Amino acid sequence: MTIRIRRYRDTDRKAVLAAFRTNVPDHFPASEEAWLRSCLDEPDGPLFVVVRDGELVGFGGYELSEFYDLATLVFGLVRADCHGTGIGRALLDYRLLHMAKRKLRPRWVTVDTHPHTAGFFRRCGFEDIARWPGGYRSGRDRVDLRFELSDAALALLRERAGTR
């Protein structure tokens, strides 16, 4: 499997929305599509897509805080038929490495997600910082996690990226 990760383009919109819909309702409620559309229309940070064999199979981005030593992951989704293939990990690692190159490299990276996907982030080195029963407007529970973008963590990410 050869994948390529690149910046999101407006021409990717339809494929990103289609990839999102493959994850409804198991990973996203349908109501979050409006937020995704807003994110695509007016991003607060860089957005990326994963392309495999000419097809868009993943999407995600991040936002950097100007005031805190913090970045927040935005979306991070892989087309449902590609779950478990390593694409999500590759996209996450790419985003972490990308933000580490920024002038305002954050110390902490946060993400909020549902309990059934929090395990993915834990396996990638994130730690729980909060649990919110019914924390999303959809009524789903929310888990907040963080990752310390330390020099040691970056060394591991670079090593892993070199093996792909």
HUMOJO-V917815 format. One record per residue. N is the residue number from 1. RES is the residue in one small letter. SS is DSSP state (alpha for helix, beta for strand, coil for the rest). PSI is psi in whole degrees, -180 to 180 (999 if undefined). NEAR is the number of other C-alpha atoms within 10 Angstrom. Layout:
BEGIN
n->{N N}
res->{RES RES}
ss->{SS SS}
psi->{PSI PSI}
near->{NEAR NEAR}
END
This chain:
BEGIN
n->{1 2 3 4 5 6 7 8 9 10 11 12 13 14 15 16 17 18 19 20 21 22 23 24 25 26 27 28 29 30 31 32 33 34 35 36 37 38 39 40 41 42 43 44 45 46 47 48 49 50 51 52 53 54 55 56 57 58 59 60 61 62 63 64 65 66 67 68 69 70 71 72 73 74 75 76 77 78 79 80 81 82 83 84 85 86 87 88 89 90 91 92 93 94 95 96 97 98 99 100 101 102 103 104 105 106 107 108 109 110 111 112 113 114 115 116 117 118 119 120 121 122 123 124 125 126 127 128 129 130 131 132 133 134 135 136 137 138 139 140 141 142 143 144 145 146 147 148 149 150 151 152 153 154 155 156 157 158 159 160 161 162 163 164}
res->{m t i r i r r y r d t d r k a v l a a f r t n v p d h f p a s e e a w l r s c l d e p d g p l f v v v r d g e l v g f g g y e l s e f y d l a t l v f g l v r a d c h g t g i g r a l l d y r l l h m a k r k l r p r w v t v d t h p h t a g f f r r c g f e d i a r w p g g y r s g r d r v d l r f e l s d a a l a l l r e r a g t r}
ss->{coil coil beta beta beta beta beta coil coil alpha alpha alpha alpha alpha alpha alpha alpha alpha alpha alpha alpha coil coil beta coil coil coil beta coil alpha alpha alpha alpha alpha alpha alpha alpha alpha alpha alpha alpha coil coil coil coil coil beta beta beta beta beta beta coil coil beta beta beta beta beta beta beta beta beta beta coil coil coil coil coil beta beta beta beta beta beta beta beta beta coil alpha alpha alpha coil coil coil coil alpha alpha alpha alpha alpha alpha alpha alpha alpha alpha alpha alpha alpha alpha coil coil coil coil coil coil coil beta beta beta beta beta beta coil alpha alpha alpha alpha alpha alpha alpha alpha alpha coil coil coil beta beta beta beta beta beta coil coil coil coil coil coil coil coil coil beta beta beta beta beta beta beta coil coil alpha alpha alpha alpha alpha alpha alpha alpha alpha alpha alpha alpha coil coil}
psi->{123 125 158 135 130 172 146 141 155 -31 -10 -10 -52 -42 -35 -46 -38 -41 -41 -49 -26 -15 6 130 0 -39 -21 140 150 -30 -21 -7 -34 -40 -40 -46 -41 -41 -40 -37 -40 74 145 9 -177 143 146 156 155 127 129 124 41 -1 138 123 -3 160 144 165 -163 164 140 136 136 -19 -22 160 63 142 153 129 140 125 -126 81 148 137 136 -37 -3 4 144 9 -4 -5 -42 -43 -43 -42 -42 -50 -42 -45 -42 -44 -38 -47 -27 -22 -8 152 -43 65 124 151 -37 142 127 158 145 142 179 154 -35 -14 -6 -32 -36 -48 -37 -43 -23 8 4 154 147 139 -19 151 134 97 127 29 -13 151 -26 -11 -10 152 155 140 129 134 161 158 132 118 63 169 -40 -42 -40 -39 -43 -42 -43 -40 -45 -41 -32 -18 -7 999}
near->{8 9 17 14 18 14 13 18 11 8 8 15 15 11 17 24 15 13 20 27 17 16 18 15 11 12 17 19 15 14 12 14 15 10 11 18 14 11 16 18 11 9 15 14 15 16 21 20 24 25 17 15 10 10 10 21 25 27 29 22 26 23 18 20 13 10 6 11 13 20 25 18 19 21 20 20 25 27 21 17 11 12 14 10 11 12 24 22 17 20 25 21 18 19 20 23 19 13 20 17 10 10 7 15 17 22 15 15 21 20 21 24 21 19 17 12 13 20 15 13 19 14 10 14 13 19 17 17 12 12 16 14 12 11 15 14 9 12 10 16 16 19 21 18 20 22 21 17 20 12 11 10 15 16 12 12 19 14 11 12 13 8 6 9}
END
